[in-house]
Amino acid sequence: MLLALFTSALVRLRRNVSLTIRTYAGTETLLGTMVVEKTPIATGHRVVLHAPSFDWTHCQHASFELIVPENANVDLKVQALLGKVDFRVDHNALRHVLVHTKAAHIDVSHSTIGGTVRVESELAYVRVRNVTAAQDVIVDVRTGYLDSRYVDAKGTVHTSLRYGKASLQHLNAVSVRHESELAHVSLWNVDATANLTVRVDYGALNVAAAEDFHGRFAARSPYGFLTYRHADQVQGVKVTRETLAVIEGNVAHVGTSGVATVPRNMDLDALYGSIDLFFPNPGTKWERDHRRH
């Protein structure tokens, strides 16, 4: 069994903001090849760890731990070739967050962001849960798995997954947009106060509309399969056009106050994939149990 040696360095970036860097390696010589470089830039500081690629034999790896006080509104950019990135941000400690990786496990959970969150990766498992953003939430993954739940954004939620599986549940934003090339995509209770737009070229798209959806909907699948359903208790759904390739219609939803909600637009497209559109009954036990509290 090989025991890894390690070093720990504390970097002060500004008042009450600290970065702890820990490096690990099998020998002192390898540990010495891992160099931390701190450079001032116009907007703050750049901290870079120079090290060889991960070596299973010699256990070379490193960790970064950033501590930021509440309401600091710090802008953060994280870059990694291979890594695991976790965020727990509260009370606007961070403003704009950019994560760019090649291959990674990325988890942004239980966070309140003062600006925009942007995640980019070539290969990744990305989880964004219980996140509130004052501006936008953007996720762009080439290949992998995307799990996004209980996200509130004052601007736009824009997700892109070229190959893989995406699960989007309980999202709330002015507009929500998703694109996939070859993927299985599911949406449940995604509420866009203006526009919900989803496109899947190959694969499957399963959508359960938001419980208070009111407005126009269109599902198009010219070369795939198209199904449309709604619960018996759901009223006000009217289909205006239905063919093998297109289903269009509108929903006249009246809330508990007796006033119709602001009209929304839902556009679902699958070039060679399938679409299953469902308007659920918000009064079922499953809906009550899974509704945002």
Summary of the structure (lengths in Angstrom):
residues: 293
radius of gyration: 22.7
end to end distance: 48.5
largest distance: 73.1
contacts: 946
relative contact order: 0.09
helix: 4%
strand: 69%
